[in-house]
Amino acid sequence: MAHTRRQGGARADTGGGGFLSRWRGWCQRARELGVRHALLPLRIFLGVTFVYAGLDKLDDKAFLAASGSGSIGELMRGIRDGSAVPWLVDRALENPVAFGEAIAWGEIAVGVGTLVGLLGRLAALGGALISLSLWLTVSWQTEPYYYGNDLAYLMAWLPLVLAGAAAPSLDALIAERRRRRV
């Protein structure tokens, strides 16, 4: 708001207002920017982490094996009896290599979708489901529970499931183009 002063009975604009007015305007713009980009650091962290985790699995030949030290098959057999959902582990053990590859490609798809903000809620839901399945299987036996990271990842995905990928994102760009056409 510009401050004015009286000159000969009329108000004259002083051209920009005082320091307090400019400070309030800056604070308001900073608040709006913060609200609009509040989930961006979380999107970047989860996106990079999941892309990295997926690529790391695909690059590890020992991991993508049905048996042997460090293999997905050996991991699944080791956690089966202590899992909250042993039937899910049994299902994975039917073809552990395919299961390992599916998890890896799922992590990459979720990570890329989250980073670029394409189908943001769907990508976040995928990340939440991956984290949930890992918590109920791999991390379930961790004591105390808060030492297991999969539950924390699950909770981190939930705000993105609820809010989606706000700007900057491909979802926001697509929505803006649709609004312009109407």
Buried (B, 14 or more C-beta within 10 A) or exposed (E): EEEEEEEEEEEEEEEEBEEEEEEEEEEEEEEEEEEEEEBBEBBEEBBEBBBEBBBEBBEBEEBBBBEEEEBBBBBBBEBBEEBEBBEBBEEBBEEBBEBBBEBBEBBBBBBBBBBBBBBBBBBBBBBBBBBBBBBBBBBBBBEEEEEBBBBBBBEBBBBBBEBBBBEBBBBBBEEEEEEEEE
